[in-house]
Amino acid sequence: MEGLKFHVEPNFIYVDSTEEVTNIHEVKVTHPSDFRVNPTSGIVGARQTLMLKIRRLATAPRSDRFDLEALPYIEELLQTDKRAARVPLQYRIQWFFSFGYLPIVFSIRYKQVEPWDVIFPALDDPNNLKISSRLSQICKESGITTEEKEHLTLNEFIILDAATTRNEADSIDLNQLHIKT
């Protein structure tokens, strides 16, 4: 559907219908316990704008994804019950998405980044860089450390990472890998 445009802001999603076509939408969230999106389904009229409000609940920070699915709204495809004066909107939307048509999907990702004031103290804590006695022995034999110890410093850990991820043809000069702090 070329007639839909999406504009994302931190707390709102704007869905603009730019053509003379009425569209329906449904919002799917990977972690419904973390966010509230309102409205989760509805109709976007021709040449109208729908504003979806997003509210993060008080939970631990993590990444999330919203999928906004949209289909054209064609009234003639709806099953009409002669006994019912009007079919509720929620049922009309469910019918359209159950027809088997592939909706247009617009994905919105929220990437939660750990605060720096949590990351750096964690790197200074030697318990987070603990190693086994076997790895300690290997580090001493390879010259990464001068003695066997229970944990590595951040610089030693970087050297160990470089040594284990190199190609077989690469050579490592340990004197060049020491990082000055």
C-alpha positions as CSV (number, residue, x, y, z in Angstrom):
1,M,0.0,0.0,0.0
2,E,1.7,3.1,-1.2
3,G,-0.9,5.2,0.4
4,L,0.3,4.8,4.0
5,K,3.1,6.7,5.5
6,F,4.4,6.2,9.0
7,H,6.1,8.7,11.2
8,V,7.6,7.6,14.5
9,E,8.3,9.7,17.6
10,P,9.3,8.5,21.1
11,N,5.7,8.3,22.4
12,F,3.6,8.4,19.2
13,I,3.3,6.7,15.8
14,Y,1.5,8.7,13.1
15,V,-0.1,6.7,10.3
16,D,-1.1,8.9,7.4
17,S,-3.4,7.7,4.7
18,T,-2.4,9.7,1.6
19,E,-4.9,8.2,-0.9
20,E,-8.6,7.8,-1.3
21,V,-8.4,4.3,0.3
22,T,-9.6,3.5,3.8
23,N,-7.2,1.1,5.7
24,I,-7.5,-1.0,8.8
25,H,-4.6,-1.6,11.2
26,E,-3.6,-3.9,14.0
27,V,-0.6,-3.5,16.4
28,K,1.3,-6.5,17.7
29,V,3.9,-6.1,20.5
30,T,6.5,-8.6,21.4
31,H,6.3,-7.8,25.1
32,P,2.8,-6.6,26.0
33,S,3.7,-6.4,29.7
34,D,6.2,-3.7,29.0
35,F,4.2,-1.3,26.8
36,R,0.7,-0.1,26.2
37,V,-0.3,1.0,22.7
38,N,-3.6,2.7,22.1
39,P,-5.5,2.0,19.9
40,T,-4.3,-1.5,19.1
41,S,-6.6,-1.8,16.1
42,G,-8.8,0.5,14.1
43,I,-9.6,2.1,10.8
44,V,-7.6,4.9,9.1
45,G,-10.0,6.9,6.9
46,A,-9.0,8.1,3.4
47,R,-6.7,11.1,3.6
48,Q,-6.7,11.0,7.4
49,T,-4.1,10.6,10.1
50,L,-4.2,8.1,13.0
51,M,-2.1,8.8,16.1
52,L,-1.1,5.7,18.1
53,K,0.1,6.5,21.7
54,I,2.8,4.4,23.2
55,R,3.4,4.2,26.9
56,R,6.3,2.3,28.6
57,L,5.3,0.6,31.8
58,A,7.6,0.5,34.9
59,T,9.6,-2.6,34.1
60,A,13.3,-3.4,33.6
61,P,14.7,-1.9,30.4
62,R,14.9,-4.2,27.4
63,S,14.5,-4.0,23.7
64,D,11.1,-4.4,22.0
65,R,9.5,-4.5,18.6
66,F,6.1,-3.4,17.4
67,D,4.6,-4.6,14.2
68,L,1.9,-2.4,12.7
69,E,0.0,-4.5,10.1
70,A,-2.3,-2.8,7.6
71,L,-4.8,-3.9,5.0
72,P,-7.2,-2.0,2.7
73,Y,-10.7,-1.8,4.1
74,I,-13.2,-3.0,1.5
75,E,-16.8,-3.0,3.0
76,E,-18.1,-5.4,0.3
77,L,-15.8,-8.2,1.6
78,L,-17.5,-8.2,5.1
79,Q,-20.1,-10.9,5.9
80,T,-23.2,-9.2,6.9
81,D,-25.7,-10.7,9.3
82,K,-29.2,-9.6,8.5
83,R,-30.2,-9.9,12.1
84,A,-27.5,-7.6,13.4
85,A,-28.0,-3.9,12.8
86,R,-24.2,-3.3,13.0
87,V,-21.1,-5.4,13.3
88,P,-18.7,-4.2,16.0
89,L,-15.5,-2.7,14.7
90,Q,-13.3,-5.3,16.4
91,Y,-15.1,-8.1,14.6
92,R,-14.8,-6.3,11.3
93,I,-11.0,-5.9,11.8
94,Q,-10.6,-9.6,12.8
95,W,-12.5,-10.7,9.7
96,F,-10.2,-8.8,7.4
97,F,-7.1,-10.2,9.0
98,S,-8.5,-13.8,8.9
99,F,-9.1,-13.6,5.1
100,G,-5.5,-14.8,4.4
101,Y,-4.4,-11.6,2.7
102,L,-0.8,-10.6,3.4
103,P,-0.8,-7.3,5.3
104,I,1.7,-4.6,4.9
105,V,3.9,-4.8,8.0
106,F,5.7,-1.8,9.4
107,S,8.1,-2.8,12.2
108,I,9.2,-0.4,14.9
109,R,12.1,-1.4,17.1
110,Y,12.9,0.1,20.5
111,K,16.6,-0.6,21.3
112,Q,17.2,-0.3,25.0
113,V,20.8,0.5,25.7
114,E,22.3,-0.1,29.1
115,P,23.3,3.1,30.9
116,W,27.0,3.7,31.0
117,D,27.0,4.2,34.7
118,V,26.1,0.5,35.0
119,I,28.6,-0.9,32.4
120,F,31.8,0.7,33.5
121,P,31.6,-0.2,37.2
122,A,30.8,-3.8,36.1
123,L,34.0,-3.9,34.1
124,D,36.0,-2.7,37.1
125,D,34.6,-5.5,39.3
126,P,37.1,-8.4,39.1
127,N,34.3,-11.0,39.7
128,N,32.9,-10.2,36.3
129,L,36.2,-11.2,34.6
130,K,36.8,-14.4,36.5
131,I,38.6,-17.3,34.7
132,S,39.1,-21.0,35.3
133,S,42.4,-22.3,36.6
134,R,43.1,-24.0,33.2
135,L,42.5,-20.7,31.3
136,S,44.8,-18.9,33.9
137,Q,47.5,-21.5,33.2
138,I,47.1,-20.9,29.4
139,C,47.3,-17.1,29.8
140,K,50.5,-17.5,31.8
141,E,52.1,-19.9,29.3
142,S,51.2,-17.6,26.3
143,G,52.5,-14.5,28.0
144,I,49.2,-12.7,28.5
145,T,49.7,-12.7,32.2
146,T,52.9,-13.0,34.2
147,E,51.4,-15.3,36.8
148,E,48.4,-17.5,37.3
149,K,45.4,-15.7,38.8
150,E,41.7,-16.0,39.3
151,H,40.6,-13.1,37.2
152,L,41.9,-10.9,34.3
153,T,42.1,-7.2,34.0
154,L,40.2,-5.6,31.2
155,N,43.4,-5.1,29.1
156,E,44.3,-8.8,29.6
157,F,40.8,-9.8,28.6
158,I,41.1,-7.8,25.4
159,I,44.5,-9.5,24.6
160,L,42.9,-12.9,25.3
161,D,40.0,-12.1,23.0
162,A,42.3,-10.9,20.2
163,A,44.4,-14.1,20.6
164,T,41.4,-16.4,20.4
165,T,39.6,-14.7,17.5
166,R,42.6,-14.3,15.1
167,N,43.0,-16.4,12.0
168,E,45.6,-19.1,11.9
169,A,47.7,-17.1,9.4
170,D,47.7,-14.0,11.6
171,S,50.5,-13.4,14.1
172,I,50.1,-11.6,17.3
173,D,52.8,-9.3,18.8
174,L,51.8,-9.1,22.5
175,N,53.8,-6.0,23.0
176,Q,51.6,-4.1,20.5
177,L,48.4,-5.4,22.1
178,H,49.0,-3.9,25.6
179,I,46.8,-1.0,26.0
180,K,48.1,2.0,27.9
181,T,45.7,3.4,30.5
